[in-house]
C-alpha cells in the first residue's frame, strides 16, 4: 500500500513540475514576416498598415505608451501574443527587427492587431 501511495505522489509531483513547462511551450507562436507599407499618427494613435503574406493588417498603438513606435516602411518579424497577453485590450502582437537568419532580433514595440477589411 505504501508503494502505491509513493508512486502516486511521485507521479503527481512530476505532473506539477512539467505541466507549466508544456503549457508555456504551447503558447509560443512562430514569428511571421510582415512588411510595413505606411504609417500615420491620428489623435495620438499610431496606425501602421502592414502586409502579412496576402493579408493586409493594421497595427495600432497609443503614441504615449512605452513600446509604441511609428515604424518606417520595410520588413520586420511579428509574433502574435496569446489571448490576454499584452498591454492592449485586443489581439496583441510584438514586432521585432528582421535578422538574416529569420529569427526575431531586437524587440521594437507592441501593438494592437486589427484585421483590415
N, C-alpha and C positions, 0 to 999 in steps of 0.2 A: 504494500500500500504506500509506503514511504517513497519507493522508487517512482511510482506513478505520479505522485504529487510533485516530486522533484523534477521529473521530466516535463510536467505541465508548467511548472514555474519557469523552467529554463526556456521552454518554447514561448511563453508569454513575454519573457524578458527580451528574447530575440526579436519578436514581432514589434515590441515597443521601440527597440533600438533602430530597426531597419525600415519601419513604416514611414517615418518622416523623410528619410533619405529618398525612398522610392517615390513618395508623393511630390517632393520638390523637383525631382528629375522630370516628372511628367509635365510640370508647369513651364519648363524651358521650351521656348519656341525658336525655330531657326531664323536667322536674320534674312530679311528679304531685301533685294536690291531695289532701290527707288531712285527716281530722277526728279529733282525739284525743277519744275517748269517756270513757276513765277511766285512772287511774294508780294504781300500788301499788308499794311497796318491800317486798321479801321477801328476807331474808338478804343484804342488800347488793346485790340485783339490782333495778333499776328496770324495771318492766313497764308498757308503755303499750299499751292496746287502742285501735286506730285503724281507721277505715273509709276504704277507697280505692275509690270508686265503690260497687260491690256487694260487694266483697271485704272481709272482716274480717281484720286482720293484728295481729300483736304486734310491738312494737319493744322490744328488751331491751338494757340496758347495765349495766355494773358501776359502782355508785354512786361508788366511789373514783377512777374514771378521769376524766381531763380530757375534757370534751365530753359527759359524761353528765348530762342534765338531766331531771328529772321534769316534763314539760310539763303545763301547765294545759289543760283542755278547750278546744277551739277549732280553727280552721282553720290549716293550715300547708302548706308545699310539701316534698315528699320527692324526693330524687334517689337512685336505686339505683346503687351503685358497681359497676364492672366486677369480674369474678372476680379474686380475690387482691388486692383493694384494700381498705384499711381496717384497723382495729385488731383486729377480731374474726375468729375462725375460722369464718365463716359468710357468708351474703349480707349485705353491709353497705349501709347507707343513711344519707344525711345529711339532716337536717331543717333547713329554713330558715323564717324568718318570711315570712308571706304579704304581698305588696305589692299595691297597687291595680292594677298593670299585669300581674299574673300572672307576674312574673319573681321568681326567688328573692331574698329580702332577705338579712339577716344570717344567717350560719350559726349554728344553735343547738347542734346536737350530732350525734354519730354513734352509730348503733345497729346491733344485730344484727337482721335482718329475719326473722321467723318467721311462716310461714303458719298461720293459725288453722284449727282443724278445724271 
